[in-house]
């Protein structure tokens, strides 16, 4: 299975932050959902932040899981 990874670079109150996610996350299936996930993660991590700005999004094939023959997507849990 090819695992597509995304690097989302944000600026949180003037501080650059790079968040890497891949499509094994239940909420990530394309660059738009990866961006939304990263923005929500930044908002959760920095609740007092005044501004969270999107700088760039990069999409690439992840090498992290190359040694595994099959990777199953993570389960979606609703709490």
C-alpha positions in Angstrom: 0.0 0.0 0.0 1.3 3.4 -0.9 1.1 5.8 2.0 0.7 9.4 1.0 2.2 11.9 3.5 1.6 15.6 3.9 3.7 18.3 5.4 1.6 21.3 6.5 3.6 24.4 7.4 1.7 26.9 9.6 2.5 30.1 11.3 1.1 30.3 14.8 1.3 33.9 16.1 4.4 34.5 14.0 6.1 31.2 14.8 6.5 28.6 12.0 5.4 25.1 12.7 5.6 22.0 10.5 3.1 19.2 11.0 3.5 15.9 9.2 0.5 13.6 8.8 -0.3 10.8 6.4 -3.3 9.0 5.1 -3.1 6.3 7.8 -4.8 8.9 10.0 -8.6 8.2 9.8 -9.3 11.9 9.2 -6.8 12.4 6.4 -7.5 11.3 2.8 -6.2 14.2 0.7 -4.3 17.5 1.0 -7.4 19.4 2.1 -8.2 17.1 5.0 -4.5 17.0 6.0 -4.6 20.8 6.1 -7.8 20.9 8.1 -6.4 18.3 10.5 -3.2 20.3 11.0 -5.1 23.5 11.6 -7.3 21.8 14.2 -4.3 20.3 15.9 -2.6 23.7 16.0 -5.8 25.3 17.5 -5.9 22.5 20.1 -2.2 22.8 21.0 -2.3 26.6 21.1 -5.8 27.6 22.3 -4.7 31.2 23.1 -3.3 31.8 19.6 -4.6 34.9 17.9 -3.7 33.8 14.4 -3.0 30.5 12.6 -2.0 31.0 9.0 -1.4 28.4 6.3 2.0 28.8 4.6 2.5 25.6 2.5 1.3 22.1 2.0 3.5 19.4 0.5 2.3 16.0 -0.7 4.7 13.1 -1.1 4.9 9.3 -0.9 6.0 8.3 2.6 9.1 6.0 3.0 8.2 5.3 6.7 6.1 2.2 5.9 8.0 0.8 2.9 9.2 -2.3 4.7 5.6 -3.4 5.4 3.6 -5.3 2.8 0.3 -3.9 3.9 -0.8 -1.0 6.1 -4.4 -0.9 7.1 -6.0 2.5 7.7 -6.6 3.4 11.4 -10.0 2.9 12.8 -12.3 5.8 13.2 -13.5 6.3 16.7 -16.2 8.6 17.7 -16.4 9.7 21.4 
